[in-house]
Structure formats: structure tokens, C-alpha cells
Amino acid sequence: MDYLPVFLNITDQVCLVVGGSDVAYRKCRFLVKAGARIRLVGLEIDESLKAFLEQHSCSWQERAYESSDLDGCVLVVASTCVEEVNRQIHADAVKRNLPVNVVDQPDLCTFIFPSVIDRNPITVAISSGGQSPVLARLLRARLETLIPANYGKLTAMAGKFRDKVKQAYETVNERRYFWEKVLQGPVAELVFNNRQAEAEQLFEATLANESGKPVIGEVYLVGAGPGDPDLLTFKALRLMQQADVVLYDRLVSEPILELVRKDATMMYVGKQKSDHAVPQDQINQTLVDYAKQGLRVLRLKGGDPFIFGRGGEEMETLAAQGVNFQVVPGITAASGCAAYAGIPLTHRDHALSVRFLTGHMKDGYIDMNWAELMDPGQTLVFYMGLTGTSHICEQLISHGRAADTPVAVIEKGTTNEQRVIVSTLEQLPELIVSCAVKAPSLTIVGQVVTLHKTLDWFQTQSDSTSG
Ligand code: SAH
């Protein structure tokens, strides 16, 4: 370690800032956040900085730095544009044993400012030892996504109940076990969702439960999006990393499964077409059973749980059996595939509405009111339509949609293997066979498909075939 990470208490302490530019302004904001009283000296001070200092009852003087400015200070920051002055400030501060930071000059710093994630009272500080502040910032951005915005509230609640928990459990181990459960379970989830009063009630109830385990577990019905892990929501990722048991579908991609907590129990409940690996009611009951054992159960589904995902049925079972659950939306295949193929689903000039349909065949037939789908200004998106492609195209044409209506089939959308095949209603069935299209694939019908060609960038992204 090149530096010692510490958190300084500078509340009501005088900190000297030399310089009046936007860089000095940034440092002042940082120091004021931590409760410092700022003394600022600079040859030219930005008006906005002056206003800021006045607003926070801090003093400033528009003049050159003098070593007596250090009197009574606990910390010094220099950001003048004159190298000699910066060196002088550094030397003066070192002589007085004051911590000093000269902006962008690591050799003149006895301390450096970290990149900070602020979930007051939780503070995470990241440093690259002055070697690459940009890298530290990028890392911060990553960590920001993992720490819910309401983490501070959870911390405050933990502080509030600390003594009570101490009284309830004798040993440190018992207390630690209790806190680990509570700070990652349903109580925490309620706080993250701004349901403070309910969270406190559940906290009390959990504490009253002698075993120290949450009264009941919880089920997360989470949409994992169409394939690209970058399309996960922050919430999905967080729940994926705290689940005890995971029930996942065939559609959940490998790179997404990689992001699930490593020691979670993984259960594949996926379905191949006409081969229901685990019957739906059995899945529903498994979710309930695990939750009732006090576990956090993640039901991870491709796309969005409520779009052709049977999430509704799972939710009904959970509600009927009194199991806590949350539903986390995901990017549905239609949105993901359309975006990655450069096909806007609606467009002022081409389509004013869009319809999501299932092209699932039963006994060689799709139960659909075809006559309703004739509006040329409506985009149609068929999920699960690969086997039924010929039937879909025939029916649309025979009920009145033009044979040359543009169609796109997107195979393995948003993944590295995405393929976009563009054709017409008339020619698509043949092309599906000659291109050997595989599941999962999605079919988009309508004028908007013509826009795929206008976006060259996407042509290079996907191996596109025009028919
Ligand atoms: N709940 C899911 C849909 C489940 S139905 C969602 O919201 O996306 C399964 C169908 O979704 C597949 O048959 C296919 O039509 C479509 N699908 C899912 N992921 C896809 C992908 N990456 N590329 C193309 N189609 C996809």
C-alpha cells in the first residue's frame, strides 16, 4: 500500500485552499460536504466560487498566497497555475507538518483525494495512488451500480437498532449472524424500496424471533433481459448477488449466470419447446417451499418476467401462499432485439403502435384473431414464432397484409451471435430454412424494418442477410 487510507474528521476545522478556479471550486465542495470551514486565497476567484463560499459562511481573499495563511489550518489544498507558488505552499505545509495536496502534482502531495461513493454515513473511497484518477473514477462508477441509493438509510436503521440487538444476543457471533441475515434480506429490501415503517416492523418481528432467522424468506421474480449482461438492471444484479437459491430458464444466457452469487444453489427449470423440463405448477411450489425455509429465492427469467414469461402465475401462487416477493422488470426480447438490430418499433412515419404476440403453435395451428392485425401502421412482434413462420406469413397475407411487407427475424438477439435476417412476408419462410435460423428468434413485421438498412453501423454489428 503506497498510502494509508484514513477518514479525517474536519468538522468546523479550518482548511486552506489556494487558487480560485473551477478545480479549487471542486475541492471546496468536497471539503464543505465533510463540514470544513474554508479559508480561500487566490489572485483571481471565480464568481460562482465566491457565491458558494459566501453561501457556506466561508472566507475568501483575492490576493497572493502568504505563508501566514497556514496559521490555524489543519489541511491545505493548492491549485494555483504557478508551479513556484505550488512548491512554496507544499514546502511551508511540510515544515508545519500539515497534510497538503497540490492538485495534479502527486510529488507535491502528502495526501491525495480519493474517488468517493457517498451513501452517508457509509463512505467508500477509492484511490489509484495518484497514478490514474480516471481509472479510480471508472471503478467508482462500477461500484456505484452495486450499492443501492438507499444504503445510507439502511445504515441509519442499523445504527438505531444496534443497542437493542446487543441486548437480544449475548455473543458477537450471534449478533453478526443476525445482522448478516437482516441486512441482506427482506428488511433491507423494504428500506431500498422506501418502505421504512414496514422495514422497522419486520425488523422488530425478526428480532423477536429467537432463532435469529428472518420469519420468512423472499422470492425475486427477475427479468434477465434478452442475453447481453450489460442490459441487466442494477436491481437485478443486486438480487442475483444475494440469492441463496436460483431457478433459471433456458433463455438466461451463460454470461448472465456468471454474475449470480457463486455459492448459490443453481436449479435449471428451463423448457425446450414441447419438452417441459419442470411443470409450471411444480416451479411455483418450489419457489414457495424454499422461501418458507427462510431462503432468498431468485427466479431468473429471460427478458421480462411479465411478457410471455408466466411470471404472473408465479406471482399469484406466491401471493396466495403469503410469500414475500418482488418483481424486477427486464428488457423484453422485442425491445432488446429491435434496438440491437436498429429497428425502431414505432416511428412517426411508419408505425404508430406495436403489438407483442405469441406465435406458439398448438396442433399445427396458431390461435389468433388475424383480422385484427391488418393495420399497416402497426408493427407486429412475434415471440416463439420460429416453427410457425410459414403459418404466420400465410395468415397475414391471406387476411390482407401486403406480401411485400418487410419482415426481420432476429436470432439470438443482443448476444455476440446475433443475426438479423431481413425479408418480406412472402419470402421469409424460404429464407428461414436456407439460413437455418435457430431459436431463440423473434420476428418483426412492418414498415419499420426498412430502417434496419439505413443504419450502417448495425450492418457491421450483425451478420445481416437481405432476401
Ligand atoms: N419473457 C421473455 C419472453 C419469453 S418467450 C421476454 O420478455 O423476452 C420466449 C421467446 O422470446 C423466444 O421464443 C423468442 O421468440 C424470444 N426471445 C427471447 N430472447 C431472445 C433473444 N435473445 N433473441 C431473439 N428472441 C428472443
Residues whose N, C-alpha, C, O or C-beta is under 5 A from the ligand:
A	BS01	SAH	P226 G227 G302 G303 D304 P305 I307 F308 G309 I331 T332 A333 F382 Y383 M384 G385 I410 E411 K412 G413 P440 S441 L442
